[in-house]
Amino acid sequence: MKRGSQRPALTLGAWARAHWLPILTGILYLGALLYAPQRALRALTSGGTLLLSVALIIVAVIGLIGLLQVWISKDAVARLLGTDSGWMALLLSAFCGMILIGPPYLIFPLLQAIRKAGARWAVITTVLSTYAVKLQMIPLESSFLGWRFSLARSLLTVALAIPLGLLIEALMEKTPGTAGKSE
Amino acid sequence: MTKLGLIYLLLIGAIYLVCWRKSPDKTVSSLRTGATALVKLLPLLLAIFALVGLLQEFVPQTLIEEQLGATGGWHSVLIGGGLGAIAMGPPVAAFPLAGSLLNAGALPAAVAAFIVAWVSVGLISLPFEITIFGVRYALLRNGLTFLTALLIGWLIGMVI
């Protein structure tokens, strides 16, 4: 389960874990083809049509991901969040979480570095909460779920992120013996 | 939808032009980063949309309405959040799935809980989070974030 210790030498298990969704889909389609070939083809067609209808938006989002990743320095973010400890840091971490991109196995180590640089638990938690907002994905989200839904979900997630961060920080520091930095 | 996509594409294109004037090098590397991300995401995207097709064709609408629909109330929100917490993947994948659930009659509250839990609660990545931040933090964060996901779902159900 430890993905961090994964070596480049790929075992079959690691490969299967990394691609569990395509593999699962393939197996399901195989079953569907045997069970009802025509319906399986219809499913494939309707999925393909849906993909084509949002293909342009996906390309645009990918373009935005490239921009954000190159133009926003992760080191600068870590420095900023690690040293400040007041309200500004919390607001800043809410914002950073929104534009942070990358799978969890990249985000967790980044936040660990920020934590070691001196960031509060509230900052770490706030980033992980607003990480669910995905500013760059809102066009895609709203095309599937509607503007009202997408906007409401994003605003609520941001609004609850800092309170949740402070709550978890308070719980972490309740018993000083077990709390603190885990190295 | 295609028109909307074109507008976004033009918008991003304009930003790229501005960036190009500031630093051609960084802009090229942005394009390259985007292309790499797309190649990495492609198998997953294909799988997800294929899965959505399968869902629409084979999963009876009545089942989704029963488990995630309006009559379920809290039960639906809990199921939505639970599904999101177990499944884990990039948000690009969550939106088409969520959209098809919504179209099939799922409660907006349940769908919202599903998305928030999908992105920020990870049962699959929990062991990794534990090794990085310790058991106490990982359990606290995932547990309370799950409750927050349900709360967000419930609030959205009131707004929408």
Interface residues (C-beta under 8 A of the other chain):
Chain A: M1 K2 R3 G4 H19 L21 P22 L24 T25 G26 L28 Y29 A32 R39 A40 R42 A43 L44 T45 S46 G47 G48 L50 L51 S53 V54 A55 L56 I57 I58 V59 A60 V61 I62 G63 L64 I65 G66 L67 Q69 V70 W71 P103 P104 Y105 F108 P109 L111 Q112 R115 W121 I124 T125 L128 S129 Y131 A132 K134 M137 P139 L140 E141 S143 F144 L145 R148 F149 A152 R153 L156 T157 L160 L164 L167 I168 L171 M172 T178 A179 S182
Chain B: M1 T2 L4 G5 L6 Y8 L9 L11 I12 G13 I15 Y16 C19 K26 S29 S30 L31 R32 T33 G34 A35 A37 L38 L41 P43 L44 L45 L46 A47 I48 F49 A50 L51 V52 G53 L54 Q56 E57 F58 M88 G89 P90 P91 V92 A93 F95 P96 A98 G99 L102 P108 V111 A112 I115 V116 V119 S120 G122 S125 P127 F128 E129 T131 I132 F133 G134 R136 Y137 L140 R141 L144 T145 T148 L151 I152 L155 I156 V159 I160
